[in-house]
Amino acid sequence: MKLALIGFGQAGGKIVDKFVEYDRRTGSDIVRAAVAVNTAKADLMGLDNIPNDQRVLIGQSRVKGHGVGADNELGAEVAEEDIDEVQGAIDSIPVHEVDAFLVIAGLGGGTGSGGAPVLAKHLKRIYTEPVYGLGVLPGSDEGGIYTLNAARSFQTFVREVDNLMVFDNDAWRKTGESVSGGYDEINEEIVKRFGILFGAGEIDQGQEVAESVVDSSEIINTLAGGGVSTVGYASEEVEEAAGGGGLLSRLTGDKGDDDLDTAHTTNRITSLVRKAALGRLTLPCEIEGSERALLVMAGPPQHLNRKGIERGRKWLEEQTGSMEVRGGDYPVTGSGFVASVILLSGVTNVPRIKELQQVAIEAQENIDDIRQESQDNLDSLISDDEDELESLF
Ligand SMILES: Nc1nc2c(ncn2[C@@H]2O[C@H](COP(=O)(O)OP(=O)(O)OP(=O)(O)O)[C@@H](O)[C@H]2O)c(=O)[nH]1
């Protein structure tokens, strides 16, 4: 499906930038427009693939291009004050060619954390297209203020979007390595998962004679109803015979060079579905109780089959307990791998969010205590013991 991507803050901008690069490299054709919004000039200048006129610097009168320093209340204020400048960039997007907006931000900082929910609210008021969010949670080693920012932003962002897809940096931190060291790899992972998911809805029926191609309406319906979503992924390399599985061999039933064992193909698909659902999700959670799910099997057409996808879909139904599990293929000739991407929408059993909120509440209390204590300390420093001195005015 065709997306208008808007990255808010540094993380959001970098992820959108990578999305554009992925789109060009793979020919997925999902990025109809890409905008980056920031309060920090240097962050905008560091982007490679977003056109200059689609990079919007906001809050200049307040922070002079230096960022809001992890103050997400200020991030939200500045976004509200300068929403017209953001709208100016969006005005150049042919919205009638767009299936949905996707607003991307790291929730732990200031600009994206505060600004993304403000922008989502604004877009929803103006456009009829769905507005989705992709929110990145901070690593638990980033400290209390980041956790507090993320918990408050998460709550607000979910309310303002049609669906909030979440990626948890903490779950993707390599042991012994700080999360900031691995952002590039993490961003690749984000773009790969969401690129395949949204790319699936971009294949024209008949293009690859697919048996049951995922349509963009299936993605939209899975995300409809709101709430929080997570995405699973698993892949396996496959051999692809030159020209195998093309239109002619499909129509004639001639398997040609690629005399693929159907049982093997089916088993591979069902095993990839399990791996994707039970492996590392973008937001780790219990999959049981998910409201809706969508299974996308991507890969060379001769390695996809309806039986495998149907089995995988049934298995997902059992595991989630949901009656709304959709599934289909995303034929990609020459990819060299078969991948399973699972979108679980409306997840509610998410221990990570509860933990994040708990840490945020503690951080909030600590901050209040520290503020009170330092105010008391300052008072006792500047006033004399017997209160004999008078201030000038
Ligand atoms: N996945 C991912 N997360 C990032 C990246 N950069 C930052 N983050 C995360 O996003 C959070 C917010 O950071 P930024 O996006 O730099 O903050 P900002 O929105 O620009 O806000 P300020 O810098 O405070 O003005 C951090 O706490 C990190 O958890 C990135 O490239 N990839």
The ligand as an ORCA input file, in Angstrom:
! r2SCAN-3c Opt
* xyz 0 1
  N      15.397      2.431     16.755
  C      15.990      3.622     16.920
  N      15.807      4.294     18.041
  C      16.433      5.482     18.186
  C      17.290      6.018     17.205
  N      17.751      7.220     17.653
  C      17.195      7.411     18.860
  N      16.397      6.362     19.197
  C      15.490      6.199     20.357
  O      14.583      7.282     20.313
  C      14.550      7.969     21.517
  C      14.345      9.422     21.210
  O      15.514      9.967     20.668
  P      15.537     11.034     19.517
  O      14.678     10.617     18.391
  O      16.992     11.278     19.260
  O      14.886     12.310     20.222
  P      14.150     13.531     19.527
  O      12.754     13.178     19.244
  O      14.979     14.013     18.367
  O      14.099     14.617     20.695
  P      15.231     15.597     21.297
  O      16.574     15.099     20.832
  O      15.022     15.489     22.762
  O      14.901     16.954     20.766
  C      15.815      7.571     22.234
  O      15.580      7.518     23.599
  C      16.132      6.199     21.697
  O      15.476      5.197     22.450
  C      17.461      5.267     16.010
  O      18.177      5.648     15.067
  N      16.801      4.084     15.935
*
